[in-house]
Amino acid sequence: MIDTRAEVRRILKGLEFSSGTAVVKFTLCAAAAWACAFLPLHEGLSEAGRWSMLIVLLGAGLWITEAVPAFAVALLIIGLQIVTLGRPGGPLLAADDLKGWEMFVRPWSSPPMWLFFGGLVLAVAATRTGMDRHLAQRVIRWSGGRVQVLMPAMMGLAFGLSMFMSNTATTALLLVMLRPALDGLPASSPVPRSLLLGLAVAANLGGMATLIGTPPNAIAAGLLEAEQPVDFLHWMLLALPPAGVLAALGWMMLSRQMAGSTAALPVKLPEAETAAELVKRWQRIATAVIFLLTVALWMSGEWHGIPTAVVSFVPIVVLSMIGVMRREDIKSIDWDVLILLAGGLSLGVGIETSGLAKWLASGVGALGMPSWAAGLVLAWMAALVSNLMSNTAAANILLPVTLVIAGSTGQDAAALVIPVALGCSVAMALPISTPPNALVYSSGRLRTTDYLPTGLLMFLLGPPLAVFWCRLVVG
């Protein structure tokens, strides 16, 4: 029974929907998407293509405005595709096709999903056993407080760790290591600004280098799976050199900003605050061995013939069997990232099967641009959009279209798709552009304008480097 009016007010308050702004954003995005998809003539575009355009534009609007969480947008996209394009007798399927809708949920079990899941398991295991913190402590202690030594060492460690684990986790870890040292420096010193920006730049770029480094890479690999599979080593050959060159340029720019400073860092490391003490020594050794074995198998796929997604089962199964990955560790994995990845792959299926991608590709082809110019424009577009929204969301929208453009112009798909995926990772001109940018901004040592010099450098040079290197390697 309800005894008091205060209790009534408490219950009614709990039932209130306080997200009025989100409702307005959602409504405006839906109205704009419908108007763009169905009001213009769009000559040559089928009804299925119009529905697919509506879903793409609605997803893009929701991702940009952040009206709802990003993973929820991915689930909405899958649901809308099933309802509009996957229904029997609809604009895409015949009336007796009762299983056609399954193509929109099939990406959940696709190889890129298992590959990325394996990478997430390795990252959690490295954190639980203290491997990541151990490396960070060694690097900072080795620098001895010398800024010119710490800067490249820290950026190299952030770059290397971000190749195999979340760049967000890498940045958070190294930020914990840096904070005691930075606290001893005056606010006017350029050293903290350069070190923090260097950490974010290296973590962002490190994710470009491997298939598991960042979701856009896995989305690109998933789209290329049917026509031109890209294995772990091939991706590194295409992506690691541009990423390394950009990291070196970032280091040189940031080092010049603190060249005149004589400050020395009082490196006093905090005590480890991890669950590593709960892990036995043999488990730590086993985790290191499994980590190295998995990476070695990923990189040697063309010699032993085991698909990279199948290799991912090695850490998933073995680390669970030896007790390093427990139930709570599995629950702590970034499942929202996997949902975003599945949503992107599903969106690619819809764009392709509905004819929207082919229609867009014909429009690009009508412009008469050379393939390298189209790739450069798309890569710059990916970098620009990724500065304002999730790079995974940007990849979800642009990569399927890029794949069809490659097919329609007779160009090598990897030479066009991979640079656009890499373009999504060079967006770092704003604090909101990437999680590492946001994390270093939370230190209170940076202003928004501090991001612009390195951010513009990456934006201007990243896409051309990626496009021309990929074309050179692919031939």
C-alpha positions in Angstrom: 0.0 0.0 0.0 1.0 3.6 -0.6 0.8 5.5 2.6 2.0 9.0 1.8 1.9 11.5 -1.0 5.7 11.6 -0.8 5.8 8.0 -1.7 3.5 8.6 -4.6 5.7 11.4 -5.8 8.8 9.2 -5.5 7.1 6.5 -7.6 5.9 8.9 -10.2 9.3 10.5 -10.5 10.8 7.1 -11.2 8.3 6.6 -14.0 9.1 9.9 -15.6 10.9 9.9 -18.9 13.6 12.6 -18.4 15.3 12.2 -21.7 13.3 14.8 -23.6 16.3 16.0 -25.5 17.0 12.5 -26.7 13.4 12.1 -28.0 13.7 15.4 -29.9 17.0 14.4 -31.4 15.7 10.9 -32.4 12.5 12.4 -33.9 14.5 15.0 -35.9 17.0 12.4 -37.2 14.2 10.1 -38.2 12.3 12.8 -40.0 15.4 14.0 -41.8 16.3 10.5 -42.8 12.9 9.8 -44.2 12.8 13.1 -46.1 16.2 12.5 -47.7 15.3 8.9 -48.6 11.8 9.2 -50.0 11.1 12.8 -51.0 13.8 13.3 -53.8 13.4 11.4 -57.0 16.7 9.4 -56.7 16.5 8.1 -60.3 17.6 4.5 -60.6 17.3 3.7 -56.9 14.9 0.9 -55.9 12.5 0.9 -53.0 14.8 -1.4 -51.1 17.6 1.0 -51.7 15.5 3.9 -50.4 14.8 1.9 -47.2 18.5 1.2 -46.9 19.3 4.9 -47.3 16.8 5.7 -44.6 18.5 3.3 -42.2 22.0 4.5 -43.0 21.0 8.2 -42.6 19.1 7.5 -39.4 22.0 5.6 -38.0 24.5 8.3 -39.0 22.3 11.0 -37.4 21.9 9.1 -34.1 25.6 8.4 -33.9 26.5 12.0 -34.6 24.0 13.5 -32.1 24.5 10.7 -29.5 20.8 10.7 -28.9 21.1 7.1 -27.8 24.1 4.9 -26.9 26.2 3.9 -29.9 25.6 0.2 -29.4 21.9 0.7 -29.2 22.0 2.4 -32.6 23.7 -0.7 -34.0 20.9 -2.9 -32.6 18.3 -0.6 -34.0 19.9 -0.8 -37.4 19.8 -4.6 -37.4 16.2 -4.6 -36.2 15.1 -2.1 -38.9 16.8 -4.0 -41.6 15.0 -7.2 -40.6 11.6 -5.4 -40.4 12.0 -3.4 -43.7 14.3 -5.4 -45.9 14.1 -8.9 -44.4 10.3 -9.4 -44.3 8.9 -11.9 -46.8 7.2 -10.2 -49.7 8.9 -6.9 -48.8 10.9 -4.7 -51.2 13.9 -7.1 -51.2 12.7 -10.7 -50.6 10.1 -12.9 -52.3 6.9 -13.8 -50.4 8.1 -17.4 -49.9 11.6 -16.5 -48.6 11.1 -17.1 -44.9 14.8 -17.2 -44.0 16.1 -14.2 -46.0 16.2 -12.1 -42.8 19.0 -14.3 -41.4 21.6 -12.5 -43.6 21.3 -9.5 -41.3 22.2 -11.4 -38.1 24.8 -13.7 -39.7 27.6 -11.2 -39.0 27.3 -12.1 -35.3 29.2 -15.3 -36.0 31.5 -14.1 -38.8 35.3 -14.5 -38.6 36.0 -10.8 -37.8 33.8 -11.1 -34.7 35.8 -14.0 -33.4 39.0 -12.4 -34.3 38.2 -9.2 -32.4 36.8 -11.2 -29.5 40.1 -13.0 -29.2 41.9 -9.7 -29.1 39.6 -8.5 -26.3 40.3 -11.7 -24.3 44.1 -11.2 -24.6 43.7 -7.6 -23.4 41.7 -8.6 -20.3 44.2 -11.3 -19.6 47.1 -8.9 -19.9 45.5 -6.5 -17.4 44.5 -9.3 -14.9 48.0 -10.7 -14.8 49.7 -7.3 -14.6 51.6 -7.7 -17.8 50.6 -4.3 -19.1 51.4 -2.4 -15.9 54.8 -4.3 -15.6 55.8 -3.0 -19.0 54.7 0.5 -18.2 56.6 0.6 -14.9 59.8 -0.6 -16.5 59.7 2.0 -19.3 59.0 4.9 -16.9 61.6 3.7 -14.4 64.1 3.2 -17.2 63.7 6.9 -18.4 65.1 8.2 -15.1 63.0 11.3 -15.4 64.7 12.4 -18.7 61.9 13.9 -20.8 63.7 13.4 -24.2 64.1 9.7 -23.3 60.6 9.1 -21.8 58.8 10.7 -24.7 59.7 8.3 -27.4 59.7 5.3 -25.0 56.3 6.1 -23.7 54.9 6.7 -27.2 56.5 3.4 -28.4 55.0 1.5 -25.6 51.5 3.1 -26.1 51.8 2.3 -29.9 52.8 -1.3 -29.3 50.2 -2.1 -26.6 47.4 -0.5 -28.7 48.2 -2.9 -31.5 46.9 -5.8 -29.4 44.7 -4.3 -26.7 42.2 -1.4 -26.4 43.8 2.0 -26.9 41.5 3.3 -24.3 42.8 0.8 -21.7 46.4 1.6 -22.8 45.9 5.3 -22.4 44.3 4.9 -19.0 47.1 2.7 -17.8 49.9 5.0 -18.9 48.1 8.0 -17.7 48.1 6.5 -14.2 51.8 6.0 -14.5 52.5 9.5 -15.7 50.3 11.5 -13.3 52.8 11.3 -10.3 55.5 12.6 -12.5 53.4 15.3 -14.1 52.2 16.6 -10.7 55.7 17.8 -9.9 55.8 20.2 -12.9 54.4 23.7 -13.1 51.2 24.3 -15.1 53.1 26.6 -17.5 55.6 23.9 -18.5 55.2 22.6 -22.1 56.4 19.1 -21.0 53.0 17.8 -19.6 51.2 19.0 -22.7 53.6 17.3 -25.1 53.7 14.1 -23.1 49.9 13.8 -22.8 49.4 14.6 -26.5 52.1 12.1 -27.4 50.4 9.4 -25.4 47.1 10.0 -27.1 48.6 10.2 -30.6 50.6 7.0 -30.2 47.6 5.1 -28.7 45.4 6.2 -31.6 47.9 5.3 -34.3 48.9 2.0 -32.7 45.4 0.7 -33.3 45.8 1.1 -37.1 48.5 -1.5 -37.3 46.7 -4.8 -36.7 43.4 -6.4 -37.5 42.4 -6.4 -33.8 43.7 -2.9 -33.0 40.5 -1.0 -33.6 36.9 -1.9 -34.8 37.2 -0.2 -38.2 40.0 -2.6 -39.1 37.8 -5.6 -38.3 34.9 -4.1 -40.3 37.1 -3.7 -43.3 38.5 -7.2 -43.0 34.9 -8.5 -42.7 33.8 -6.8 -45.9 36.8 -8.0 -47.8 36.4 -11.6 -46.5 34.3 -12.8 -49.4 36.3 -11.3 -52.3 39.8 -10.6 -51.1 40.6 -12.0 -47.6 43.3 -10.0 -45.7 45.2 -12.0 -43.1 46.9 -10.6 -40.0 50.4 -10.2 -41.6 49.1 -8.7 -44.8 47.2 -6.1 -42.8 50.3 -5.2 -40.8 52.3 -4.8 -44.1 49.7 -2.4 -45.4 48.9 -0.5 -42.2 52.0 -0.5 -39.9 54.3 1.6 -42.1 51.9 4.5 -42.5 51.0 4.3 -38.8 54.7 4.3 -37.8 55.6 7.3 -40.0 52.7 9.3 -38.6 53.8 8.4 -35.0 57.3 9.5 -35.8 56.1 12.8 -37.2 53.9 13.3 -34.2 56.9 12.7 -31.9 59.1 15.1 -33.8 56.4 17.9 -33.7 55.7 17.4 -30.0 59.4 17.1 -29.1 60.1 20.5 -30.7 57.4 22.1 -28.5 59.3 21.1 -25.4 62.9 21.4 -26.8 63.8 24.4 -24.7 62.5 23.0 -21.4 65.1 21.8 -18.8 62.4 20.2 -16.6 63.2 16.8 -15.1 60.4 14.4 -14.2 60.3 13.3 -10.6 59.4 9.7 -11.5 57.9 8.1 -8.4 55.8 5.1 -9.4 52.6 4.3 -7.6 52.0 0.9 -6.1 50.3 -1.5 -8.4 46.6 -1.6 -8.0 45.7 -4.6 -10.0 44.3 -8.1 -9.4 47.7 -9.5 -10.4 48.4 -10.7 -6.9 45.5 -13.1 -7.2 47.2 -14.8 -10.2 49.8 -17.5 -9.7 53.2 -17.1 -11.2 52.8 -20.1 -13.6 49.6 -18.4 -14.8 51.4 -15.2 -15.6 54.1 -17.2 -17.5 51.4 -19.2 -19.4 49.6 -16.0 -20.3 52.8 -14.5 -21.8 53.4 -17.7 -23.7 49.8 -17.8 -25.0 50.0 -14.1 -26.0 53.3 -14.6 -28.0 52.0 -17.8 -29.5 48.7 -16.2 -30.7 50.5 -13.2 -32.2 53.0 -15.6 -33.9 50.2 -17.7 -35.4 48.3 -14.6 -36.5 51.4 -13.3 -38.3 52.3 -16.6 -40.0 48.8 -17.6 -41.3 49.9 -17.9 -44.9 52.5 -20.5 -43.9 50.5 -22.8 -41.6 47.1 -22.1 -43.3 45.1 -21.7 -40.1 42.6 -18.8 -40.5 43.2 -15.8 -38.1 39.7 -16.2 -36.6 40.4 -19.8 -35.8 43.7 -18.8 -34.1 41.6 -16.6 -31.8 40.2 -19.7 -30.2 43.7 -20.4 -28.7 43.6 -17.6 -26.1 39.8 -17.9 -25.7 39.9 -21.6 -24.8 43.3 -22.0 -23.1 43.2 -18.8 -20.9 39.7 -19.9 -19.7 40.9 -23.5 -19.0 43.9 -22.4 -16.9 41.8 -20.0 -14.8 43.2 -16.7 -16.0 39.9 -15.7 -17.6 37.1 -16.2 -15.1 33.4 -15.6 -15.4 33.7 -12.0 -14.1 36.5 -11.3 -16.6 34.4 -12.5 -19.5 31.6 -10.2 -18.3 34.1 -7.3 -18.2 34.8 -7.5 -21.9 33.7 -4.5 -24.0 30.6 -6.2 -25.4 29.3 -2.9 -26.7 32.2 -2.7 -29.1 31.4 -6.2 -30.4 27.7 -5.1 -30.9 28.9 -2.0 -32.8 31.1 -4.3 -35.0 28.2 -6.6 -35.7 25.9 -3.7 -36.5 28.4 -2.3 -38.9 28.8 -5.6 -40.7 25.0 -6.0 -40.9 24.7 -2.5 -42.2 27.1 -3.4 -45.0 25.0 -6.4 -45.9 21.9 -4.2 -46.2 23.7 -1.5 -48.3 25.0 -4.2 -50.6 21.9 -6.4 -51.1 19.5 -3.4 -51.4 21.4 -1.9 -54.3 22.2 1.3 -52.5 25.9 0.8 -52.6 25.9 0.2 -56.4 23.7 3.2 -56.9 26.1 5.4 -54.9 29.1 3.9 -56.7 27.6 4.7 -60.1 27.2 8.3 -58.9 30.9 8.5 -57.9 31.9 6.8 -61.2 30.0 9.5 -63.1 32.3 12.1 -61.7 35.2 10.5 -63.6 37.7 10.6 -60.8 40.7 8.3 -60.9 40.6 5.5 -58.4 43.4 6.9 -56.3 41.6 10.3 -56.1 38.3 8.6 -55.1 40.2 6.7 -52.4 41.9 9.9 -51.1 38.5 11.7 -51.0 36.9 8.9 -49.1 39.8 8.5 -46.7 39.7 12.3 -45.9 36.0 12.1 -45.5 36.4 9.2 -43.1 38.9 11.2 -41.1 36.7 14.3 -41.1 33.6 12.4 -40.0 35.5 10.4 -37.3 36.5 13.7 -35.7 32.8 14.3 -34.9 31.5 10.8 -34.3 32.7 7.3 -33.4 35.2 6.0 -35.9 33.5 2.7 -35.8 30.2 4.4 -36.8 32.0 6.2 -39.6 33.5 3.0 -40.8 30.1 1.3 -40.7 28.7 4.0 -43.1 31.6 4.5 -45.5 33.4 1.2 -45.9 30.5 -0.8 -47.6 30.1 2.0 -50.1 33.9 2.1 -50.7 33.9 -1.7 -51.4 31.3 -1.3 -54.1 33.1 1.7 -55.6 36.2 -0.5 -55.9 34.2 -3.2 -57.6 32.5 -0.9 -60.0 35.7 0.8 -61.1 37.6 -2.5 -61.4 40.2 -1.5 -58.7 41.8 -3.7 -56.1 39.3 -3.7 -53.2 42.0 -3.8 -50.5 43.8 -0.8 -52.0 40.7 1.2 -51.6 39.0 -0.1 -48.5 42.0 -0.3 -46.2 43.0 3.3 -46.6 39.5 4.4 -45.8 39.5 2.2 -42.7 42.9 3.7 -41.7 41.5 7.2 -42.3 39.0 6.6 -39.5 41.9 6.2 -37.1 43.8 9.4 -37.9 41.0 11.6 -36.5 42.3 13.3 -33.4 41.9 17.0 -33.8 39.4 17.4 -30.9 39.1 16.1 -27.3 36.0 14.2 -28.3 37.5 12.6 -31.4 38.7 9.4 -29.7 38.6 7.9 -26.1 42.4 8.4 -25.7 42.0 12.1 -26.5 39.2 12.4 -24.0 41.2 10.6 -21.3 44.3 12.9 -21.5 42.0 15.9 -21.6 40.6 14.8 -18.3 44.0 15.4 -16.7 43.2 19.2 -16.7 46.5 20.0 -18.4 45.2 20.5 -22.0 43.0 23.0 -23.8 40.9 22.2 -26.9 43.3 24.2 -29.1 46.3 22.1 -28.0 44.9 19.2 -30.1 44.8 21.2 -33.4 48.5 21.2 -34.5 49.0 17.4 -34.3 45.4 16.7 -35.2 45.6 18.7 -38.4 49.0 17.1 -39.2 47.4 13.6 -38.9 44.4 14.6 -40.9 46.3 16.1 -43.8 49.1 13.5 -44.1 47.3 10.3 -42.9 45.0 9.6 -45.8 47.6 10.3 -48.6 50.2 8.1 -46.8 47.6 5.3 -46.4 46.4 5.6 -50.0 49.7 5.7 -51.7 51.4 3.1 -49.5 48.6 0.6 -50.0 48.6 1.1 -53.8 52.3 0.7 -53.8 52.2 -2.6 -51.9 49.2 -4.0 -53.7 50.6 -3.0 -57.0 
